[in-house]
Amino acid sequence: MRQKFKSGVLAASIGALLLPLASLAADGEHKLDIAVRGVYFNDESTAYPTSTVANPVPSSYEQSALGVQLNYHSPYWAGFIGVDASLYGVAKIGDSGKPTTNMVELGNNGQLDEGYATLGQAAIKLKYADYAEAKIGRQIQSSLLLKSSYTRAVPDTYSGISGAVTPTKAVKIYGAIYDQWRARSNDAFENFKTEATANNVANEIDYISLVGATYREGPISVTGEYLNSKNYLSKFGLVGAYTIPLGKNSLKLSSGLFTSRDAGSLFVCSAEKEVDCTGTGRIDNNGMGVYIDAEWKVSNFTIGGAIAKFDGLWIEDNFAANASKNGSLNQDHGTNPFPTSAALGPDLANNDEFVTSVRIAYDWKDYIKGLKTSFKYSRGTGAHSSNRSNNAEGSENFREFDVRYAVPFVKNVSMRYVYYNYDSHVEGGSTSATIKGMTRQDWDQHRFYIDYVYSF
């Protein structure tokens, strides 16, 4: 399907026409808020040795930026039609070390841009009673296999059509089709691409579509979703959960099954960096992962544990990247639904890998109002290469320490500090015995956020 419907431009134009009308004629409440985020990253990592770089030196950078969102949500005019719009602006505060496209784009001069402003969301929303709803245009996406990420200065957004019907209170059926997206460090909406295509227009991913359904009744919840990146990758996910009340506490038991398979001519060796292969030819992928998870909420504690097992390489990205100004790839972190996953770098989803994970969180409200802390540890073992035979076997570890503080004496201000640590080890006896899903020997990252929201 090469006939792009350019829904982002359409929604921006129609939204501009409808906004004055909605402001005057719509029944209900108009919502306008401004969200400000300051973000700082400090990162250091060491890659694996190769035949050309026997002793890689650590790579590091620091980067900070200020992100601003001006968000408008109209009520539904005549109970049927409304408009959502968000203006995003990002300004670089500082950077040092290796330039990376975490907050802003990398320019043609090899340096980071100073910032950008863009119409990040511009959508017409339609509703029929409580039974059906739809959005046309630029929008936030959140579902089992595809989520907008808000781990940088502003979130990434998608351009297309989404909708849902709710035939009963317990059942919701939803779907979406997107032909463009905007990375969280970009001002422009781009066509979807793989890591192999970069600026090659002939090999772009035409569109991404998804369809899913949820069922929620009492303690039971079930979600199933199918996603297709045309001619590139198809994915399926099914999760279920049962929550057992224990007085004031609860125990939630859940499980999931996910597949990630090649879906056409765009899935070549260089399309996904974590696939173990050489050359640029067409390859196959048939990855599957399953998990079991338990989460116990008792008093101010939340304690959880999970195990996951993979058969074949489960690929996180539904699409990999788009081209930045200097022609390099500008990549967002994909959507990983496994509770054993890492929030930094590698996916912990390699061929034959077995992953165990534990986590604990505590709400300090009885001692320090607004303070919450959490810790997560995941370990993967028995990982092997995906599309070639070698002697490589790998293990990897991920640690996450998270501190959140909603400042009680300053309304709508919150702060967050996150420390991520990843390390891995591959045994095989030669530089050719590698596992591409384990890209770093060690990786440390510190993140600090400060957020403020003001509603008019």
Secondary structure in CASP SS format (residue, H / E / C, confidence):
PFRMAT SS
TARGET T0000
AUTHOR 0000-0000-0000
METHOD secondary structure of the structure
MODEL  1
M C 1.00
R C 1.00
Q C 1.00
K C 1.00
F C 1.00
K C 1.00
S H 1.00
G H 1.00
V H 1.00
L H 1.00
A H 1.00
A H 1.00
S H 1.00
I H 1.00
G H 1.00
A H 1.00
L H 1.00
L H 1.00
L H 1.00
P H 1.00
L H 1.00
A H 1.00
S H 1.00
L H 1.00
A H 1.00
A C 1.00
D C 1.00
G C 1.00
E C 1.00
H C 1.00
K E 1.00
L E 1.00
D E 1.00
I E 1.00
A E 1.00
V E 1.00
R E 1.00
G E 1.00
V E 1.00
Y E 1.00
F E 1.00
N E 1.00
D E 1.00
E E 1.00
S E 1.00
T E 1.00
A E 1.00
Y C 1.00
P C 1.00
T C 1.00
S C 1.00
T C 1.00
V C 1.00
A C 1.00
N C 1.00
P C 1.00
V C 1.00
P C 1.00
S E 1.00
S E 1.00
Y E 1.00
E E 1.00
Q E 1.00
S E 1.00
A E 1.00
L E 1.00
G E 1.00
V E 1.00
Q E 1.00
L E 1.00
N E 1.00
Y E 1.00
H E 1.00
S C 1.00
P C 1.00
Y C 1.00
W E 1.00
A C 1.00
G C 1.00
F C 1.00
I E 1.00
G E 1.00
V E 1.00
D E 1.00
A E 1.00
S E 1.00
L E 1.00
Y E 1.00
G E 1.00
V E 1.00
A E 1.00
K E 1.00
I E 1.00
G E 1.00
D E 1.00
S E 1.00
G E 1.00
K C 1.00
P C 1.00
T C 1.00
T C 1.00
N C 1.00
M C 1.00
V C 1.00
E C 1.00
L E 1.00
G C 1.00
N C 1.00
N C 1.00
G C 1.00
Q C 1.00
L E 1.00
D C 1.00
E C 1.00
G E 1.00
Y E 1.00
A E 1.00
T E 1.00
L E 1.00
G E 1.00
Q E 1.00
A E 1.00
A E 1.00
I E 1.00
K E 1.00
L E 1.00
K E 1.00
Y E 1.00
A C 1.00
D C 1.00
Y C 1.00
A E 1.00
E E 1.00
A E 1.00
K E 1.00
I E 1.00
G E 1.00
R E 1.00
Q E 1.00
I C 1.00
Q C 1.00
S E 1.00
S C 1.00
L C 1.00
L C 1.00
L C 1.00
K E 1.00
S C 1.00
S C 1.00
Y C 1.00
T C 1.00
R C 1.00
A C 1.00
V C 1.00
P C 1.00
D C 1.00
T E 1.00
Y E 1.00
S E 1.00
G E 1.00
I E 1.00
S E 1.00
G E 1.00
A E 1.00
V E 1.00
T C 1.00
P C 1.00
T C 1.00
K C 1.00
A C 1.00
V E 1.00
K E 1.00
I E 1.00
Y E 1.00
G E 1.00
A E 1.00
I E 1.00
Y E 1.00
D E 1.00
Q E 1.00
W E 1.00
R E 1.00
A C 1.00
R C 1.00
S C 1.00
N C 1.00
D C 1.00
A C 1.00
F C 1.00
E E 1.00
N E 1.00
F E 1.00
K E 1.00
T C 1.00
E C 1.00
A C 1.00
T C 1.00
A C 1.00
N C 1.00
N C 1.00
V H 1.00
A H 1.00
N H 1.00
E C 1.00
I E 1.00
D C 1.00
Y C 1.00
I E 1.00
S E 1.00
L E 1.00
V E 1.00
G E 1.00
A E 1.00
T E 1.00
Y E 1.00
R E 1.00
E E 1.00
G C 1.00
P C 1.00
I E 1.00
S E 1.00
V E 1.00
T E 1.00
G E 1.00
E E 1.00
Y E 1.00
L E 1.00
N E 1.00
S E 1.00
K C 1.00
N C 1.00
Y C 1.00
L E 1.00
S E 1.00
K E 1.00
F E 1.00
G E 1.00
L E 1.00
V E 1.00
G E 1.00
A E 1.00
Y E 1.00
T E 1.00
I E 1.00
P E 1.00
L E 1.00
G C 1.00
K C 1.00
N E 1.00
S E 1.00
L E 1.00
K E 1.00
L E 1.00
S E 1.00
S E 1.00
G E 1.00
L E 1.00
F E 1.00
T E 1.00
S E 1.00
R E 1.00
D E 1.00
A C 1.00
G C 1.00
S C 1.00
L C 1.00
F C 1.00
V E 1.00
C H 1.00
S H 1.00
A H 1.00
E C 1.00
K C 1.00
E C 1.00
V C 1.00
D C 1.00
C C 1.00
T C 1.00
G C 1.00
T C 1.00
G C 1.00
R E 1.00
I C 1.00
D C 1.00
N C 1.00
N E 1.00
G E 1.00
M E 1.00
G E 1.00
V E 1.00
Y E 1.00
I E 1.00
D E 1.00
A E 1.00
E E 1.00
W E 1.00
K E 1.00
V E 1.00
S C 1.00
N C 1.00
F E 1.00
T E 1.00
I E 1.00
G E 1.00
G E 1.00
A E 1.00
I E 1.00
A E 1.00
K E 1.00
F E 1.00
D E 1.00
G C 1.00
L C 1.00
W C 1.00
I C 1.00
E C 1.00
D C 1.00
N C 1.00
F C 1.00
A C 1.00
A E 1.00
N E 1.00
A E 1.00
S C 1.00
K C 1.00
N C 1.00
G C 1.00
S C 1.00
L E 1.00
N E 1.00
Q E 1.00
D C 1.00
H C 1.00
G C 1.00
T C 1.00
N C 1.00
P C 1.00
F C 1.00
P C 1.00
T C 1.00
S C 1.00
A C 1.00
A C 1.00
L C 1.00
G C 1.00
P C 1.00
D C 1.00
L C 1.00
A C 1.00
N C 1.00
N E 1.00
D C 1.00
E C 1.00
F E 1.00
V E 1.00
T E 1.00
S E 1.00
V E 1.00
R E 1.00
I E 1.00
A E 1.00
Y E 1.00
D E 1.00
W C 1.00
K C 1.00
D C 1.00
Y C 1.00
I C 1.00
K C 1.00
G C 1.00
L E 1.00
K E 1.00
T E 1.00
S E 1.00
F E 1.00
K E 1.00
Y E 1.00
S E 1.00
R E 1.00
G E 1.00
T E 1.00
G E 1.00
A E 1.00
H E 1.00
S C 1.00
S C 1.00
N C 1.00
R C 1.00
S C 1.00
N C 1.00
N C 1.00
A C 1.00
E E 1.00
G E 1.00
S E 1.00
E E 1.00
N E 1.00
F E 1.00
R E 1.00
E E 1.00
F E 1.00
D E 1.00
V E 1.00
R E 1.00
Y E 1.00
A E 1.00
V C 1.00
P C 1.00
F C 1.00
V C 1.00
K C 1.00
N C 1.00
V E 1.00
S E 1.00
M E 1.00
R E 1.00
Y E 1.00
V E 1.00
Y E 1.00
Y E 1.00
N E 1.00
Y E 1.00
D E 1.00
S E 1.00
H E 1.00
V E 1.00
E E 1.00
G C 1.00
G C 1.00
S C 1.00
T C 1.00
S C 1.00
A C 1.00
T C 1.00
I C 1.00
K C 1.00
G C 1.00
M C 1.00
T C 1.00
R E 1.00
Q E 1.00
D E 1.00
W E 1.00
D E 1.00
Q E 1.00
H E 1.00
R E 1.00
F E 1.00
Y E 1.00
I E 1.00
D E 1.00
Y E 1.00
V E 1.00
Y E 1.00
S E 1.00
F C 1.00
END
